[in-house]
Amino acid sequence: QDLDRSWLLVNELLDRAPGHTNARVLRGRIAYYQKDYAAAIRDLTRAAEEDAASTDALLWLARAQSLVPDGPVGDARGGPAAARATLERLVEGNSVNPAAWLLLGTLYERQAEPQVDAAIAAYRYGPIAAQNVTDIHLRLAEIYIAADLPARARPHLSAAMALIEAIADEMQHRARIARARAQLRDADLSPVPCLLATRK
């Protein structure tokens, strides 16, 4: 029911504003969840054409493309080969997207003639890229905390925690996150969601 309601609302918005790229990405994602991959590919292809910098459009487009046979989908393309091309375009412009690297590695592996070296490189680079961004966000959080600017620190800490969750690598940063969280609590901010306590 929630998806059906969202579908109606986003259609109404696109009827009024056909060039609303974010709404088109959302409709593509809804179609993806409804397993209407052809509709998802059509919307997400158009969204990626309208906004070449939309990593959401490209990632969800590749996910939909990877689930249909190679070939045309209306004016767009579907299939694993098209998905690989979409992901290669994505990581060329945004190399710190671990989800894109993971899917790209999987697609390299699943080719008729697997590109094992390319798959290994993708699996290795995704976490490394995300790790570098994690370090940057953590350092910014620490700087803002030291400068008694906790409101500015909190978004960076949240971003670092989200990246650590995405790459399942929290051990190296456990002490730094715990310390930053404690300092933010001392600053009487609303509590930062405790990601570490929920993971074993």
C-alpha positions as CSV (number, residue, x, y, z in Angstrom):
1,Q,0.0,0.0,0.0
2,D,2.8,2.4,0.8
3,L,4.4,1.8,-2.6
4,D,1.0,2.2,-4.3
5,R,0.5,5.5,-2.5
6,S,4.0,6.7,-3.3
7,W,3.5,5.7,-7.0
8,L,0.3,7.8,-7.2
9,L,2.0,10.8,-5.5
10,V,5.1,10.7,-7.7
11,N,3.0,10.4,-10.8
12,E,1.0,13.4,-9.9
13,L,4.3,15.4,-9.3
14,L,5.7,14.3,-12.7
15,D,2.5,15.2,-14.4
16,R,3.0,18.8,-13.1
17,A,6.8,18.8,-13.5
18,P,8.0,16.3,-16.0
19,G,11.6,17.5,-15.6
20,H,11.7,16.8,-11.9
21,T,14.7,14.4,-11.9
22,N,14.5,13.3,-8.3
23,A,10.9,12.4,-8.7
24,R,11.7,10.4,-11.8
25,V,14.5,8.5,-9.9
26,L,12.0,7.8,-7.1
27,R,9.4,6.4,-9.6
28,G,12.2,4.3,-11.1
29,R,13.0,2.9,-7.6
30,I,9.4,2.2,-6.9
31,A,9.1,0.3,-10.2
32,Y,12.3,-1.6,-9.2
33,Y,10.8,-2.7,-5.9
34,Q,7.6,-3.7,-7.7
35,K,9.8,-5.8,-10.1
36,D,8.7,-3.8,-13.1
37,Y,12.3,-3.6,-14.3
38,A,11.5,-2.3,-17.8
39,A,9.6,0.7,-16.3
40,A,12.5,1.2,-13.9
41,I,15.0,1.2,-16.7
42,R,13.0,3.7,-18.7
43,D,12.6,6.2,-15.9
44,L,16.1,5.9,-14.5
45,T,17.7,6.1,-18.0
46,R,15.8,9.4,-18.6
47,A,16.8,10.6,-15.1
48,A,20.5,9.9,-15.8
49,E,20.2,11.7,-19.1
50,E,18.7,14.8,-17.4
51,D,21.2,14.8,-14.6
52,A,24.5,13.2,-15.5
53,A,25.8,13.7,-11.9
54,S,22.9,11.7,-10.3
55,T,24.6,8.7,-8.7
56,D,21.2,7.5,-7.4
57,A,19.9,7.3,-11.0
58,L,22.9,5.5,-12.3
59,L,23.1,3.0,-9.4
60,W,19.5,2.1,-9.5
61,L,19.5,1.9,-13.3
62,A,22.4,-0.6,-13.1
63,R,20.6,-2.6,-10.5
64,A,17.5,-2.8,-12.8
65,Q,19.5,-3.5,-15.9
66,S,21.4,-6.4,-14.3
67,L,18.1,-8.2,-13.7
68,V,16.8,-8.4,-17.3
69,P,18.3,-10.1,-20.4
70,D,20.7,-8.2,-22.7
71,G,18.8,-6.1,-25.2
72,P,16.6,-3.0,-25.8
73,V,14.1,-1.8,-23.3
74,G,12.2,0.8,-25.3
75,D,14.7,3.4,-26.1
76,A,17.0,2.2,-23.3
77,R,19.2,-0.8,-22.9
78,G,19.0,-3.7,-20.4
79,G,21.1,-6.6,-19.3
80,P,24.3,-7.3,-17.5
81,A,26.5,-5.7,-20.2
82,A,24.5,-2.5,-20.0
83,A,24.6,-2.6,-16.2
84,R,28.4,-2.9,-16.3
85,A,28.7,0.1,-18.7
86,T,26.4,2.1,-16.4
87,L,28.5,1.3,-13.3
88,E,31.7,2.0,-15.0
89,R,30.3,5.4,-15.9
90,L,29.2,5.9,-12.3
91,V,32.5,5.0,-10.6
92,E,34.4,7.1,-13.1
93,G,32.6,10.1,-11.8
94,N,32.1,9.0,-8.2
95,S,34.8,6.5,-7.2
96,V,33.8,6.4,-3.5
97,N,30.5,4.5,-4.0
98,P,31.0,1.1,-2.4
99,A,27.6,-0.2,-3.5
100,A,28.6,0.5,-7.1
101,W,31.9,-1.3,-6.8
102,L,30.3,-4.3,-5.2
103,L,27.7,-4.7,-8.0
104,L,30.4,-4.1,-10.6
105,G,32.6,-6.8,-9.1
106,T,29.6,-9.2,-9.1
107,L,28.9,-8.5,-12.8
108,Y,32.5,-9.0,-13.8
109,E,32.3,-12.4,-12.1
110,R,29.1,-13.4,-13.7
111,Q,30.2,-12.9,-17.3
112,A,30.3,-15.9,-19.6
113,E,34.1,-15.4,-19.4
114,P,34.6,-14.0,-15.9
115,Q,36.9,-11.1,-15.5
116,V,38.3,-12.3,-12.3
117,D,41.1,-9.7,-12.0
118,A,38.7,-6.9,-12.6
119,A,36.2,-8.3,-10.1
120,I,38.9,-8.6,-7.4
121,A,40.0,-5.0,-8.1
122,A,36.4,-3.7,-7.8
123,Y,35.9,-5.6,-4.5
124,R,39.2,-4.2,-3.1
125,Y,38.8,-0.7,-4.3
126,G,35.2,-0.1,-3.1
127,P,36.0,-0.4,0.6
128,I,39.4,1.4,0.2
129,A,37.6,4.4,-1.4
130,A,34.9,4.4,1.2
131,Q,37.5,4.1,4.0
132,N,39.3,7.3,2.7
133,V,36.0,9.2,2.9
134,T,35.3,7.8,6.3
135,D,38.6,9.1,7.6
136,I,37.8,12.6,6.2
137,H,34.4,12.7,7.8
138,L,35.8,11.5,11.2
139,R,38.6,14.1,11.1
140,L,36.1,16.9,10.3
141,A,33.9,15.7,13.2
142,E,36.9,15.7,15.6
143,I,38.0,19.2,14.4
144,Y,34.5,20.6,15.0
145,I,34.2,19.0,18.4
146,A,37.6,20.4,19.4
147,A,36.4,23.8,18.3
148,D,33.2,23.5,20.4
149,L,31.0,23.3,17.3
150,P,29.1,20.1,17.9
151,A,26.2,20.9,15.6
152,R,28.7,20.9,12.7
153,A,30.4,17.8,13.9
154,R,27.3,15.6,14.1
155,P,26.5,15.3,10.3
156,H,30.1,14.3,9.6
157,L,30.0,11.7,12.4
158,S,26.7,10.3,11.1
159,A,28.2,10.1,7.5
160,A,31.2,8.3,8.8
161,M,29.0,5.8,10.7
162,A,26.9,5.2,7.6
163,L,30.0,4.5,5.5
164,I,31.4,2.1,8.1
165,E,28.1,0.3,8.1
166,A,28.1,0.0,4.3
167,I,31.6,-1.6,4.2
168,A,31.2,-3.6,7.4
169,D,34.4,-2.3,8.7
170,E,34.0,-0.6,12.1
171,M,36.9,-2.0,14.1
172,Q,39.5,0.4,13.0
173,H,37.3,3.4,13.9
174,R,35.6,2.0,17.0
175,A,37.6,4.1,19.5
176,R,37.3,7.3,17.5
177,I,33.6,7.0,17.0
178,A,33.0,6.1,20.7
179,R,35.0,9.1,21.8
180,A,33.3,11.5,19.4
181,R,29.8,10.2,20.5
182,A,30.7,10.7,24.2
183,Q,31.9,14.3,23.4
184,L,28.7,15.0,21.6
185,R,26.6,13.7,24.5
186,D,28.5,16.0,26.8
187,A,27.5,18.9,24.5
188,D,23.8,18.0,25.1
189,L,23.0,17.2,21.6
190,S,20.3,14.6,20.8
191,P,21.9,11.2,21.0
192,V,23.7,9.9,17.9
193,P,22.2,6.5,16.9
194,C,24.5,3.8,18.4
195,L,25.4,1.7,15.4
196,L,28.2,-0.1,17.2
197,A,26.1,-1.4,20.0
198,T,23.8,-3.3,17.6
199,R,26.6,-5.2,15.8
200,K,28.4,-8.2,17.2
